Amino acid sequence: MTKCILSLTFFTSLNLAAQKQFIYYFDGELNPVQKEKAAITGRGIKTEKGITVNFSNNQTKKVFNISDYSDSTLSVLNGKNIDYYENGKVKRSETYNNNVLNGATIKWDSTGLLIDSIIYANDKMQSKTRYEYDFSGKMSRRIFTDSVKNRYTDIFFGASGKKTSEINFTGNKGVWKYYNTDGSVSKTENVTTRERKDASFPGGEEAWKDYLAKELNSLLAYENKAPEGEHVVMVSFTVDKDGNMLNITPVTRQGFGMEEEAVRVIQKSGKWVPASLYGKIIKSHRLQPIQFLVNK
């Protein structure tokens, strides 16, 4: 939910159960409109600190945001600002003080897994923790950045949940520690760059898109009588340290031959440029979406 100044031209106040309530009507861009033209409805309740408004989609009837404001003009965010996914799970929670970000901003994915935790002070990021997960939903990595002290920590976890390695930077000087299964340190390395490069198709992302457009049989889904509309296939694969493609596996089950076609095209793509992390060539994993469009 973005900050915006809204006029009071189109809202109604109601007195129900001794609480003052407000109804707001907006178009899809959160511009105030007449009720009959509204795509979004805001329902506000007076609180001790101002007003709390629930914003809902008029078509789905689902709440996608709840925000605290200083008053009924909705011009100043003051308190919680919470976004929701369509499935009802929280997408993002942040805290404002007179339109200024303060405190924790937390983000989740649509399944409820924690993605980011960011601390703000007067609209400036102080620190950030990023969480990554493997395909089974187990945490595989935790990255902490301290913007104030210019420190950076990257921790990797194995399938058992134990740390496999950890790197700590101050500036661009870091120490990379590797751990045994019992938690003891097996090896230590000094590193001098925070640079990270994902594995890539030779020529980069544009060349990869051109390759997919050229090699993919885009009519396959139509020819196999797939339902009309967009069908997105997801394929996971590994790029080893030598750039070889391994473990090419479909994650989705759209059917109609789409997964098989996506795997075929990825298998034909040849060697990739391997990923690098902190100046070191590494094995990496990628989740590739491929879209089939059926328009009859």
Secondary structure by P-SEA (a helix, b strand, c coil): cbbbbbbccbbbbbbcccbbbbbbbbcccccccccccccbbbbbbbccccbbbbbbcccccccccccccccccccccccbbbbbcccccccbbbbbcccccccbbbbbcccccccbbbbbccccccbbbbbbbcccccccbbbbbbcccbbbbbbbbcccccccbbbbbcccbbbbbbbcccccccbbbbbcccccccccccccaaaaaaaaaacccccccccccccccbbbbbbbbbbcccccccccccccccccaaaaaaaaaaaaccccbbbbcccbbbbbbbbbbbbbbbcc
